[in-house]
Amino acid sequence: MKLCENQRSSALLIDIDNCPNQIEELPRTLGDFSKIIGCYGGSDPKVHLSLIPLLASAMSEGKLEIVRMKKNGKNAADFGLAFWAGKLAAEMPPDTEFLIFSQDSDLDYVAEMLRSADRKVKRINGRAASVTTKSDSGAKGKIRKPPVRLSNKDAVEKYFSTCLQTAKNRPAKKIALSNSIKSFCRGQGEVRPETILRNLIKQGVVVIDEQERVSYPRKLK
C-alpha cells in the first residue's frame, strides 16, 4: 500500500498503541518509505514470528525504528512521535513527505507544525475500514485504502529487496522462509506465496536441500 507518492524521501510515523495492526502492514510499507518510526508507551506490540527477520533487517539498515517510551502514559507515544517528527524534519530533505498513523487528533498539532515548516504531511486515523486524511489545504475526507496489485515478477523483486537483501537475517529453514513469504503476500492482491518461492528457486537465488535447509548462492537478477 503506497500512502506517499514521493518515494525519494518520505517518512511514516506510527502510533503503535492505537494502531497496532500497522505492524502487520510493514512488509508492504517498508519499500514505500525512506524512514519508518513506530512509538509505543503501553504493552509490547505483538509481532508474528515470521516478521522478525524482516523487521530486524530493516532496523539494522536504519530504515525502521521501534521506540518504547521509557515512561508509560496516555500520550507517551504522541510525545515520542512529536520528537521524531521534529528530528526527521531537521535531518531529511526539504521535500520529504510525512504520513502520521494515529487515532489521536492531538497529533494534528504536530502536522500543523510540519506544514508551517513547508513540509507535506497527512494524518491518518488508522481505522481498518477507511482512513481520514488531512491534506495541506486542511480539507478532511474519507478515502479507501487502495488495493495493492503486483505482478509476479514485481512481487519476487520486492520480496527479495525487502526481506532477503541482508544476508544475516535470511531464513535458514524452508518453513521459516515459507512463513516469511506468506506474511509478505498478505494484501498483495492475487500473488501466491508458492509462486514467489518457485521463482526464487528457479532463478537460483534460493536452494533448499533434503533437510529443508535454505542457502542463498546468488542475488536476484
C-alpha positions as protocol buffer text, in pm:
chain_id: "A"
residue {
  index: 1
  type: MET
  ca { x: 0 y: 0 z: 0 }
}
residue {
  index: 2
  type: LYS
  ca { x: 162 y: 324 z: -113 }
}
residue {
  index: 3
  type: LEU
  ca { x: 42 y: 608 z: 102 }
}
residue {
  index: 4
  type: CYS
  ca { x: 306 y: 860 z: -5 }
}
residue {
  index: 5
  type: GLU
  ca { x: 368 y: 907 z: -375 }
}
residue {
  index: 6
  type: ASN
  ca { x: 716 y: 1058 z: -336 }
}
residue {
  index: 7
  type: GLN
  ca { x: 935 y: 755 z: -281 }
}
residue {
  index: 8
  type: ARG
  ca { x: 1257 y: 959 z: -299 }
}
residue {
  index: 9
  type: SER
  ca { x: 1202 y: 1095 z: 51 }
}
residue {
  index: 10
  type: SER
  ca { x: 908 y: 1003 z: 272 }
}
residue {
  index: 11
  type: ALA
  ca { x: 861 y: 930 z: 641 }
}
residue {
  index: 12
  type: LEU
  ca { x: 596 y: 719 z: 816 }
}
residue {
  index: 13
  type: LEU
  ca { x: 522 y: 779 z: 1187 }
}
residue {
  index: 14
  type: ILE
  ca { x: 310 y: 514 z: 1362 }
}
residue {
  index: 15
  type: ASP
  ca { x: 136 y: 535 z: 1699 }
}
residue {
  index: 16
  type: ILE
  ca { x: 160 y: 164 z: 1783 }
}
residue {
  index: 17
  type: ASP
  ca { x: -56 y: 199 z: 2095 }
}
residue {
  index: 18
  type: ASN
  ca { x: -372 y: 273 z: 1895 }
}
residue {
  index: 19
  type: CYS
  ca { x: -269 y: 141 z: 1552 }
}
residue {
  index: 20
  type: PRO
  ca { x: -104 y: -194 z: 1642 }
}
residue {
  index: 21
  type: ASN
  ca { x: -228 y: -354 z: 1320 }
}
residue {
  index: 22
  type: GLN
  ca { x: 21 y: -140 z: 1129 }
}
residue {
  index: 23
  type: ILE
  ca { x: 299 y: -373 z: 1246 }
}
residue {
  index: 24
  type: GLU
  ca { x: 147 y: -641 z: 1021 }
}
residue {
  index: 25
  type: GLU
  ca { x: 146 y: -391 z: 733 }
}
residue {
  index: 26
  type: LEU
  ca { x: 522 y: -331 z: 746 }
}
residue {
  index: 27
  type: PRO
  ca { x: 610 y: -599 z: 486 }
}
residue {
  index: 28
  type: ARG
  ca { x: 410 y: -389 z: 237 }
}
residue {
  index: 29
  type: THR
  ca { x: 510 y: -41 z: 353 }
}
residue {
  index: 30
  type: LEU
  ca { x: 884 y: -78 z: 411 }
}
residue {
  index: 31
  type: GLY
  ca { x: 954 y: -42 z: 42 }
}
residue {
  index: 32
  type: ASP
  ca { x: 743 y: 273 z: 12 }
}
residue {
  index: 33
  type: PHE
  ca { x: 911 y: 494 z: 276 }
}
residue {
  index: 34
  type: SER
  ca { x: 1260 y: 626 z: 337 }
}
residue {
  index: 35
  type: LYS
  ca { x: 1217 y: 612 z: 715 }
}
residue {
  index: 36
  type: ILE
  ca { x: 958 y: 448 z: 943 }
}
residue {
  index: 37
  type: ILE
  ca { x: 922 y: 529 z: 1313 }
}
residue {
  index: 38
  type: GLY
  ca { x: 690 y: 340 z: 1547 }
}
residue {
  index: 39
  type: CYS
  ca { x: 641 y: 460 z: 1906 }
}
residue {
  index: 40
  type: TYR
  ca { x: 454 y: 295 z: 2193 }
}
residue {
  index: 41
  type: GLY
  ca { x: 411 y: 364 z: 2562 }
}
residue {
  index: 42
  type: GLY
  ca { x: 192 y: 71 z: 2662 }
}
residue {
  index: 43
  type: SER
  ca { x: 246 y: -304 z: 2645 }
}
residue {
  index: 44
  type: ASP
  ca { x: 490 y: -451 z: 2395 }
}
residue {
  index: 45
  type: PRO
  ca { x: 332 y: -496 z: 2050 }
}
residue {
  index: 46
  type: LYS
  ca { x: 255 y: -848 z: 1931 }
}
residue {
  index: 47
  type: VAL
  ca { x: 471 y: -946 z: 1636 }
}
residue {
  index: 48
  type: HIS
  ca { x: 428 y: -1261 z: 1427 }
}
residue {
  index: 49
  type: LEU
  ca { x: 746 y: -1471 z: 1435 }
}
residue {
  index: 50
  type: SER
  ca { x: 768 y: -1472 z: 1056 }
}
residue {
  index: 51
  type: LEU
  ca { x: 808 y: -1092 z: 1060 }
}
residue {
  index: 52
  type: ILE
  ca { x: 1109 y: -1086 z: 1290 }
}
residue {
  index: 53
  type: PRO
  ca { x: 1379 y: -1138 z: 1020 }
}
residue {
  index: 54
  type: LEU
  ca { x: 1223 y: -866 z: 805 }
}
residue {
  index: 55
  type: LEU
  ca { x: 1194 y: -615 z: 1091 }
}
residue {
  index: 56
  type: ALA
  ca { x: 1543 y: -695 z: 1219 }
}
residue {
  index: 57
  type: SER
  ca { x: 1686 y: -638 z: 872 }
}
residue {
  index: 58
  type: ALA
  ca { x: 1509 y: -303 z: 833 }
}
residue {
  index: 59
  type: MET
  ca { x: 1623 y: -192 z: 1179 }
}
residue {
  index: 60
  type: SER
  ca { x: 1985 y: -290 z: 1115 }
}
residue {
  index: 61
  type: GLU
  ca { x: 1978 y: -85 z: 794 }
}
residue {
  index: 62
  type: GLY
  ca { x: 1850 y: 218 z: 985 }
}
residue {
  index: 63
  type: LYS
  ca { x: 1526 y: 230 z: 789 }
}
residue {
  index: 64
  type: LEU
  ca { x: 1298 y: 127 z: 1077 }
}
residue {
  index: 65
  type: GLU
  ca { x: 1291 y: 237 z: 1442 }
}
residue {
  index: 66
  type: ILE
  ca { x: 1058 y: 83 z: 1701 }
}
residue {
  index: 67
  type: VAL
  ca { x: 1076 y: 307 z: 2007 }
}
residue {
  index: 68
  type: ARG
  ca { x: 948 y: 213 z: 2352 }
}
residue {
  index: 69
  type: MET
  ca { x: 888 y: 520 z: 2565 }
}
residue {
  index: 70
  type: LYS
  ca { x: 1072 y: 494 z: 2896 }
}
residue {
  index: 71
  type: LYS
  ca { x: 777 y: 639 z: 3086 }
}
residue {
  index: 72
  type: ASN
  ca { x: 432 y: 497 z: 3025 }
}
residue {
  index: 73
  type: GLY
  ca { x: 134 y: 725 z: 2993 }
}
residue {
  index: 74
  type: LYS
  ca { x: -178 y: 801 z: 2794 }
}
residue {
  index: 75
  type: ASN
  ca { x: 4 y: 1025 z: 2546 }
}
residue {
  index: 76
  type: ALA
  ca { x: 353 y: 879 z: 2571 }
}
residue {
  index: 77
  type: ALA
  ca { x: 361 y: 762 z: 2210 }
}
residue {
  index: 78
  type: ASP
  ca { x: 231 y: 1101 z: 2091 }
}
residue {
  index: 79
  type: PHE
  ca { x: 522 y: 1282 z: 2254 }
}
residue {
  index: 80
  type: GLY
  ca { x: 762 y: 1031 z: 2104 }
}
residue {
  index: 81
  type: LEU
  ca { x: 621 y: 1087 z: 1756 }
}
residue {
  index: 82
  type: ALA
  ca { x: 633 y: 1465 z: 1805 }
}
residue {
  index: 83
  type: PHE
  ca { x: 1003 y: 1438 z: 1890 }
}
residue {
  index: 84
  type: TRP
  ca { x: 1077 y: 1218 z: 1589 }
}
residue {
  index: 85
  type: ALA
  ca { x: 875 y: 1441 z: 1356 }
}
residue {
  index: 86
  type: GLY
  ca { x: 1097 y: 1735 z: 1450 }
}
residue {
  index: 87
  type: LYS
  ca { x: 1415 y: 1526 z: 1431 }
}
residue {
  index: 88
  type: LEU
  ca { x: 1333 y: 1393 z: 1084 }
}
residue {
  index: 89
  type: ALA
  ca { x: 1222 y: 1736 z: 962 }
}
residue {
  index: 90
  type: ALA
  ca { x: 1569 y: 1864 z: 1052 }
}
residue {
  index: 91
  type: GLU
  ca { x: 1758 y: 1568 z: 907 }
}
residue {
  index: 92
  type: MET
  ca { x: 1567 y: 1470 z: 592 }
}
residue {
  index: 93
  type: PRO
  ca { x: 1545 y: 1663 z: 262 }
}
residue {
  index: 94
  type: PRO
  ca { x: 1308 y: 1964 z: 242 }
}
residue {
  index: 95
  type: ASP
  ca { x: 1076 y: 1783 z: 0 }
}
residue {
  index: 96
  type: THR
  ca { x: 1017 y: 1491 z: 241 }
}
residue {
  index: 97
  type: GLU
  ca { x: 652 y: 1389 z: 277 }
}
residue {
  index: 98
  type: PHE
  ca { x: 529 y: 1285 z: 622 }
}
residue {
  index: 99
  type: LEU
  ca { x: 250 y: 1040 z: 700 }
}
residue {
  index: 100
  type: ILE
  ca { x: 129 y: 1010 z: 1060 }
}
residue {
  index: 101
  type: PHE
  ca { x: -69 y: 699 z: 1154 }
}
residue {
  index: 102
  type: SER
  ca { x: -262 y: 766 z: 1476 }
}
residue {
  index: 103
  type: GLN
  ca { x: -617 y: 787 z: 1606 }
}
residue {
  index: 104
  type: ASP
  ca { x: -518 y: 1073 z: 1840 }
}
residue {
  index: 105
  type: SER
  ca { x: -630 y: 1406 z: 1698 }
}
residue {
  index: 106
  type: ASP
  ca { x: -371 y: 1577 z: 1920 }
}
residue {
  index: 107
  type: LEU
  ca { x: -115 y: 1483 z: 1656 }
}
residue {
  index: 108
  type: ASP
  ca { x: -287 y: 1729 z: 1423 }
}
residue {
  index: 109
  type: TYR
  ca { x: -83 y: 1992 z: 1609 }
}
residue {
  index: 110
  type: VAL
  ca { x: 234 y: 1813 z: 1501 }
}
residue {
  index: 111
  type: ALA
  ca { x: 103 y: 1801 z: 1145 }
}
residue {
  index: 112
  type: GLU
  ca { x: 33 y: 2174 z: 1152 }
}
residue {
  index: 113
  type: MET
  ca { x: 383 y: 2249 z: 1278 }
}
residue {
  index: 114
  type: LEU
  ca { x: 529 y: 2044 z: 994 }
}
residue {
  index: 115
  type: ARG
  ca { x: 314 y: 2235 z: 745 }
}
residue {
  index: 116
  type: SER
  ca { x: 434 y: 2563 z: 893 }
}
residue {
  index: 117
  type: ALA
  ca { x: 785 y: 2443 z: 808 }
}
residue {
  index: 118
  type: ASP
  ca { x: 672 y: 2391 z: 446 }
}
residue {
  index: 119
  type: ARG
  ca { x: 653 y: 2011 z: 476 }
}
residue {
  index: 120
  type: LYS
  ca { x: 386 y: 1798 z: 311 }
}
residue {
  index: 121
  type: VAL
  ca { x: 203 y: 1592 z: 572 }
}
residue {
  index: 122
  type: LYS
  ca { x: -107 y: 1377 z: 625 }
}
residue {
  index: 123
  type: ARG
  ca { x: -251 y: 1225 z: 939 }
}
residue {
  index: 124
  type: ILE
  ca { x: -443 y: 900 z: 901 }
}
residue {
  index: 125
  type: ASN
  ca { x: -656 y: 774 z: 1186 }
}
residue {
  index: 126
  type: GLY
  ca { x: -563 y: 409 z: 1134 }
}
residue {
  index: 127
  type: ARG
  ca { x: -913 y: 262 z: 1123 }
}
residue {
  index: 128
  type: ALA
  ca { x: -939 y: -61 z: 927 }
}
residue {
  index: 129
  type: ALA
  ca { x: -1241 y: 24 z: 710 }
}
residue {
  index: 130
  type: SER
  ca { x: -1139 y: 370 z: 595 }
}
residue {
  index: 131
  type: VAL
  ca { x: -887 y: 638 z: 673 }
}
residue {
  index: 132
  type: THR
  ca { x: -928 y: 1007 z: 748 }
}
residue {
  index: 133
  type: THR
  ca { x: -678 y: 1232 z: 581 }
}
residue {
  index: 134
  type: LYS
  ca { x: -598 y: 1595 z: 633 }
}
residue {
  index: 135
  type: SER
  ca { x: -431 y: 1750 z: 331 }
}
residue {
  index: 136
  type: ASP
  ca { x: -210 y: 2058 z: 307 }
}
residue {
  index: 137
  type: SER
  ca { x: -520 y: 2267 z: 236 }
}
residue {
  index: 138
  type: GLY
  ca { x: -677 y: 2150 z: 562 }
}
residue {
  index: 139
  type: ALA
  ca { x: -971 y: 1971 z: 398 }
}
residue {
  index: 140
  type: LYS
  ca { x: -1084 y: 1646 z: 552 }
}
residue {
  index: 141
  type: GLY
  ca { x: -1227 y: 1350 z: 368 }
}
residue {
  index: 142
  type: LYS
  ca { x: -1269 y: 975 z: 358 }
}
residue {
  index: 143
  type: ILE
  ca { x: -1061 y: 761 z: 129 }
}
residue {
  index: 144
  type: ARG
  ca { x: -1035 y: 387 z: 92 }
}
residue {
  index: 145
  type: LYS
  ca { x: -707 y: 209 z: 121 }
}
residue {
  index: 146
  type: PRO
  ca { x: -611 y: 124 z: -236 }
}
residue {
  index: 147
  type: PRO
  ca { x: -563 y: -248 z: -302 }
}
residue {
  index: 148
  type: VAL
  ca { x: -210 y: -349 z: -390 }
}
residue {
  index: 149
  type: ARG
  ca { x: -168 y: -510 z: -731 }
}
residue {
  index: 150
  type: LEU
  ca { x: 175 y: -652 z: -807 }
}
residue {
  index: 151
  type: SER
  ca { x: 278 y: -871 z: -1097 }
}
residue {
  index: 152
  type: ASN
  ca { x: 454 y: -1196 z: -1007 }
}
residue {
  index: 153
  type: LYS
  ca { x: 785 y: -1051 z: -1127 }
}
residue {
  index: 154
  type: ASP
  ca { x: 742 y: -732 z: -922 }
}
residue {
  index: 155
  type: ALA
  ca { x: 638 y: -935 z: -616 }
}
residue {
  index: 156
  type: VAL
  ca { x: 951 y: -1151 z: -637 }
}
residue {
  index: 157
  type: GLU
  ca { x: 1174 y: -845 z: -676 }
}
residue {
  index: 158
  type: LYS
  ca { x: 1004 y: -660 z: -390 }
}
residue {
  index: 159
  type: TYR
  ca { x: 1020 y: -962 z: -158 }
}
residue {
  index: 160
  type: PHE
  ca { x: 1390 y: -1009 z: -231 }
}
residue {
  index: 161
  type: SER
  ca { x: 1479 y: -642 z: -179 }
}
residue {
  index: 162
  type: THR
  ca { x: 1265 y: -616 z: 135 }
}
residue {
  index: 163
  type: CYS
  ca { x: 1335 y: -947 z: 308 }
}
residue {
  index: 164
  type: LEU
  ca { x: 1646 y: -1114 z: 164 }
}
residue {
  index: 165
  type: GLN
  ca { x: 1881 y: -826 z: 86 }
}
residue {
  index: 166
  type: THR
  ca { x: 2061 y: -855 z: 420 }
}
residue {
  index: 167
  type: ALA
  ca { x: 2234 y: -1193 z: 449 }
}
residue {
  index: 168
  type: LYS
  ca { x: 2231 y: -1225 z: 829 }
}
residue {
  index: 169
  type: ASN
  ca { x: 1851 y: -1207 z: 850 }
}
residue {
  index: 170
  type: ARG
  ca { x: 1764 y: -1461 z: 580 }
}
residue {
  index: 171
  type: PRO
  ca { x: 1553 y: -1759 z: 696 }
}
residue {
  index: 172
  type: ALA
  ca { x: 1767 y: -2071 z: 741 }
}
residue {
  index: 173
  type: LYS
  ca { x: 1485 y: -2327 z: 711 }
}
residue {
  index: 174
  type: LYS
  ca { x: 1222 y: -2382 z: 443 }
}
residue {
  index: 175
  type: ILE
  ca { x: 931 y: -2343 z: 687 }
}
residue {
  index: 176
  type: ALA
  ca { x: 1067 y: -2009 z: 810 }
}
residue {
  index: 177
  type: LEU
  ca { x: 1115 y: -1891 z: 452 }
}
residue {
  index: 178
  type: SER
  ca { x: 762 y: -2000 z: 360 }
}
residue {
  index: 179
  type: ASN
  ca { x: 614 y: -1817 z: 660 }
}
residue {
  index: 180
  type: SER
  ca { x: 812 y: -1504 z: 571 }
}
residue {
  index: 181
  type: ILE
  ca { x: 679 y: -1512 z: 215 }
}
residue {
  index: 182
  type: LYS
  ca { x: 321 y: -1569 z: 338 }
}
residue {
  index: 183
  type: SER
  ca { x: 344 y: -1265 z: 566 }
}
residue {
  index: 184
  type: PHE
  ca { x: 477 y: -1056 z: 278 }
}
residue {
  index: 185
  type: CYS
  ca { x: 195 y: -1169 z: 46 }
}
residue {
  index: 186
  type: ARG
  ca { x: -88 y: -1055 z: 273 }
}
residue {
  index: 187
  type: GLY
  ca { x: -262 y: -774 z: 88 }
}
residue {
  index: 188
  type: GLN
  ca { x: -54 y: -817 z: -227 }
}
residue {
  index: 189
  type: GLY
  ca { x: -352 y: -890 z: -449 }
}
residue {
  index: 190
  type: GLU
  ca { x: -352 y: -1229 z: -618 }
}
residue {
  index: 191
  type: VAL
  ca { x: 18 y: -1301 z: -574 }
}
residue {
  index: 192
  type: ARG
  ca { x: 65 y: -1651 z: -431 }
}
residue {
  index: 193
  type: PRO
  ca { x: 344 y: -1736 z: -183 }
}
residue {
  index: 194
  type: GLU
  ca { x: 429 y: -2056 z: -370 }
}
residue {
  index: 195
  type: THR
  ca { x: 479 y: -1854 z: -689 }
}
residue {
  index: 196
  type: ILE
  ca { x: 740 y: -1634 z: -521 }
}
residue {
  index: 197
  type: LEU
  ca { x: 919 y: -1935 z: -372 }
}
residue {
  index: 198
  type: ARG
  ca { x: 913 y: -2121 z: -703 }
}
residue {
  index: 199
  type: ASN
  ca { x: 1060 y: -1821 z: -887 }
}
residue {
  index: 200
  type: LEU
  ca { x: 1334 y: -1774 z: -628 }
}
residue {
  index: 201
  type: ILE
  ca { x: 1432 y: -2139 z: -667 }
}
residue {
  index: 202
  type: LYS
  ca { x: 1408 y: -2125 z: -1047 }
}
residue {
  index: 203
  type: GLN
  ca { x: 1643 y: -1826 z: -1062 }
}
residue {
  index: 204
  type: GLY
  ca { x: 1893 y: -1993 z: -831 }
}
residue {
  index: 205
  type: VAL
  ca { x: 1850 y: -1734 z: -558 }
}
residue {
  index: 206
  type: VAL
  ca { x: 1726 y: -1997 z: -313 }
}
residue {
  index: 207
  type: VAL
  ca { x: 1846 y: -2358 z: -278 }
}
residue {
  index: 208
  type: ILE
  ca { x: 1670 y: -2599 z: -42 }
}
residue {
  index: 209
  type: ASP
  ca { x: 1843 y: -2927 z: 48 }
}
residue {
  index: 210
  type: GLU
  ca { x: 1697 y: -3259 z: 162 }
}
residue {
  index: 211
  type: GLN
  ca { x: 1698 y: -3145 z: 526 }
}
residue {
  index: 212
  type: GLU
  ca { x: 1500 y: -2836 z: 419 }
}
residue {
  index: 213
  type: ARG
  ca { x: 1792 y: -2609 z: 496 }
}
residue {
  index: 214
  type: VAL
  ca { x: 1799 y: -2294 z: 285 }
}
residue {
  index: 215
  type: SER
  ca { x: 2102 y: -2137 z: 121 }
}
residue {
  index: 216
  type: TYR
  ca { x: 2129 y: -1826 z: -95 }
}
residue {
  index: 217
  type: PRO
  ca { x: 2405 y: -1876 z: -356 }
}
residue {
  index: 218
  type: ARG
  ca { x: 2325 y: -1581 z: -580 }
}
residue {
  index: 219
  type: LYS
  ca { x: 2146 y: -1247 z: -597 }
}
residue {
  index: 220
  type: LEU
  ca { x: 1825 y: -1183 z: -787 }
}
residue {
  index: 221
  type: LYS
  ca { x: 1887 y: -1062 z: -1142 }
}
